[in-house]
Amino acid sequence: MTLEIGKKAPKFKLPASTGETLSLMDLRGKQVVLFFYPKDMTPTCTEQACDMRDNYGEFENHNTVVLGISTDSVKSHLNFIAKKELPYVLLADEAHKVCEQYGVWQMKKLYGREYMGIVRSTFLIDAKGNLVREWRKVKVKGHAAEVLEAAKTLNARAKRK
């Protein structure tokens, strides 16, 4: 599936770390940052999650919900949240269906071994459910701040309308 900026973001419904099932429709009226990451508790994913955590208050101030998605279980997410004090919801895409919809489930290579996995990616969705921006093959350093700036700009634009 090819995603198009300005078009509707792919809908999803996934088990959440809150114990509920969360869908994109549940978040209408709020901007959404969806960040896909490979695995709970790994060094780079932890750095990314903590950067999002450290900017979380600012995201909230700009009408933006932050959601992390990986193929880990809800139980794994709960441990990650507790250990790293993450204030936002993590979604469990164990069957990698949503990862496939967003085009982040891809062939990867590590030490000569090929396997399918999540390519670190982030998506910004507006309050109407449209895809506004995407970042693929994300490098973690400075990424949360860049996403926050995009969310601030989008929120300011929405307020002017």
DAWO-V743611 format. One record per pair of residues at least 24 apart in sequence whose C-alpha atoms are under 7 Angstrom apart, sorted by sequence separation. I is the first residue (numbers start at 1). J is the second residue. D is the distance in whole Angstrom. If there is no record, write none. Layout:
i = (I:I)
j = (J:J)
d = (D:D)
This chain:
i = (69:71:71:33:39:31:32:33:34:35:36:37:38:40:30:31:32:33:34:35:36:37:39:53:30:31:32:33:34:35:36:53:30:40:40:41:40:17:16:17:17:18:17:16:17:16:17:16:15:16:14:15:14:14:38:38:37:38:38:37:36:36:12:35:36:35:64:34:35:33:34:59:62:33:34:62:10:33:32:33:48:52:63:32:51:62:31:32:31:30:31:30:29:28:29:1:28:28:1:9:9:8:9:8:9:7:8:6:7:6:5:6:5:5)
j = (93:95:96:64:70:63:64:65:66:67:68:69:70:72:63:64:65:66:67:68:69:70:72:86:64:65:66:67:68:69:70:87:65:76:77:80:80:74:74:77:78:89:89:89:90:90:91:91:91:92:91:92:92:93:117:118:118:119:120:120:120:121:98:121:122:122:151:122:123:122:123:148:151:123:124:152:101:124:124:125:140:144:155:125:144:155:125:126:126:126:127:127:127:127:128:101:128:129:103:125:129:129:130:130:131:130:131:130:131:131:131:132:132:133)
d = (7:7:6:7:6:6:5:6:6:6:6:6:6:7:6:4:5:5:5:5:5:5:7:6:6:6:6:6:6:6:6:6:7:7:7:6:6:6:7:6:6:7:6:6:5:6:6:5:6:6:6:6:6:6:7:5:6:7:7:5:6:5:6:6:6:4:7:6:6:7:5:6:7:6:7:6:7:5:6:6:6:6:7:5:6:6:6:7:5:7:5:4:4:6:6:6:6:7:7:7:6:6:5:4:5:5:6:6:6:5:5:6:5:6)
